[in-house]
Amino acid sequence: MREIVETVVKPRAEQIDREGVFPRENLQALAKHGWNGVLIPEKWGGLGLNHVAFSIAAAEIAKGCASTALVYVMHVGAAQTIHLYGNDDQKRRWLKPVQHGLIGTYSTSEKATGGHWWFNLSEAERDGDEYILNAEKSFTTSAGQADFYVFQTRSPGARKPTDISFFIIDGKNPGIQAGHWAALGVRGNHSGPIRYENVRVHARDRLGEEGQGKEIVENGVSPVYLIGLGSAWVGVAEAALEETVRYAKGTIHRDFNKRLADYQVIRQELANVKILLESLKHWQNHLARELDALQAEDRPQAELLISLVEFKVHAAEVASRATQAAMNVSGGYGYKKGVIERLFRDARAGIVMGPSNHIAREWIGKSLLGLPLELWYEGGE
């Protein structure tokens, strides 16, 4: 993985950021070596590895390019959701081609409900053996670029917010209109708005049963998404620390003939980041192993939901802290266009990506106090 990152992913990072290029070539290189199917069983053309391998891969990719890492995490998550809830026909049609470069993603959040990405107002219509889907989605990673979308909406005739269903939508289907993506950071992940207008999906591409969506969100979407997302921010923090250490060791103030590394205040700044990173990496590995254990025992992965949310919050904030320290240490050099400046902008995305750290803290606090999360609030329930 490190060889792929050093030779393919990292050299393209500047162009991807500068021009907002979707990192398709990076994803193709990862597919060539099997990494796009990291969690897909060998039977369906994947590597058949575990969440530990996935979390390491996400972090390593993020060290080279955060945009590529986020696209990768969403792709692996979408594929894993099909693996967990799809039938053999769906796995044959949507998972087998992943080894040849097919890219998937989630399309869940809606403009009308903001950061509450799990809550849908759109609703599918049934028309014979087909469903008609209409929705205005926001922040769909790989919007307009993905080969398939794992799409969430209310079931036909839904009576309550938890009555939701999932569908696999072919990216070439008519009626899909992706908006423009222009952002502060992670400029290559194309996480823009996307509109689905009278998109028809055959019943054979409904994922699971109608109304099973709440279970899929809690056990299929959230766990792999959160461990992957948190791991990506671990990688960004590592990249920032490595770049800052390199700069501090190689920069000399000739008036005192001292390297930046010779100043105690610089060493203290770097040490703080290193300590935070070490706590994160051990936690990352522990949670990934816990997910593997739950899956092996066929237990709900939602048992780890709050722990994974806590990990996401901490990882995003450590990445932000690490890139801020990189700016502090490198001064004017870091402020210029370049690796540190890019990492600083990229890291800010971690704070606001769903669940945003403010929303996540509310989940954690309510869980701590034994209060209901009310994710699908019905006005009094």
Buried (B, 14 or more C-beta within 10 A) or exposed (E): BEEBBEEBBBEBBBEBBEEBBBBBBBBBBBBBEBBBBBBBBEEBBBBBBBBBBBBBBBBBBBBBBBBBBBBBBBBBBBBBBBBBBBEEEBBBBBBBBBBEBBBBBBBBBBEEBBBBBBBBEBBBEEEEEBBBBBBBBBBBBBBBBBBBBBBBBBBBEBEEBBBBBBBBBBBEBEBBBBBEBEBEBBBBBBBBBBBBEEBBBEEEBBBBEBBBBBBBBBBBBBBBBBBBBBBBBBBBBBBBBBBBBEBBEEBEEEEEEEBBBBBEEBBEBBEEBBEBBEEBBEBBBEBBBBBBBBBEEEEEBBBBBBBBBBBBBBBBBBBBBBBBBBBEBBEEEBEEEEBBBBBBBBBBBBBBBBBBBEBBBBBBEBBEEEEEEEBBEEEEE
